[in-house]
Amino acid sequence: MVIGCTREASPPPGRGLEKSSIKVGAIAVPDSAPLYLAKARGYFADEGLTVAIEPVQSAPHAFPALEGGALDVALVNYVSVFQAVSRGASFTVIADAYQAAPRTFVVMTSKDSPVRTMADLKGRTIGVASRRSIGSLTIAAALAAHGLGESDVKLLEFPLPEMIDKLRQGIVDAAWLTEPFITQGTTTGARIVQDMAPADGPTAGLPVAGWGITKAYAARNPRTVAAFQRAIGRAQRLAATDRKAVTDIIPTYTRIPPAVAGVITLGTFPTTLDAKRLQRVADLMRSHEGYLGEGVTVDVDSILPTRAEGS
């Protein structure tokens, strides 16, 4: 099912929005660019929405805030969404946000490392932002493509901003990185492990993140949700077609300087929610031990809005 939840439309008839002021949780990464574009360019204001953007560390940190009402909407990665839903949580993804492109995230080693190929990683340590996350999942997929598994490596958790230092110090042999850390690592001599770019091969074009809410919030605030969808949809289309708009906005909400923002590798910004595309994530999780409970399946259609909600 493909849901055109991001097309432009007139506000629905009725008494107006249930909530005109909302709090949206966002992570300071390129994935969040359309949110900041929508606010800066007045797309939310056009819909009668006042949006307060609240920083969150990660999707797992956003879920309790959504359930407790501290946040109305949040950027959530699909691996974390499907894990939460498999445990009985009630969430809906109302708009797509970000999708992997070649070199969107990679595994890098230090310039003096003996690691050159995938085979060299066996028995070695890889730094990840968190285990059982999109980072470790894409590593598992890349390892499997070369006859290795997660048990053949050791994963250690560190915040992404610390990864380059961990490589320099020899605490990890390799590290899973996203932008801007890929570009920053390259400037220090770090290099991508040959045949180990997790956004290529089996995970090429993998959906990364979307905008999530609780199903209870969706039921209580259908007009507010529709207004958010229209505004974020305009911003997604802008981001999808205008790289400069994205790279100009990124330094305003991250620590990425303009010079770096201008050259980083970006993923893509989808403009529709596609159940078949998201199913790839659920299927990949099911094919690797520890990401979903044994025998657990995820009905992707059940976490997407109906056509009426997304119109």
Disulfide bonds with the S-S distance in Angstrom:
none
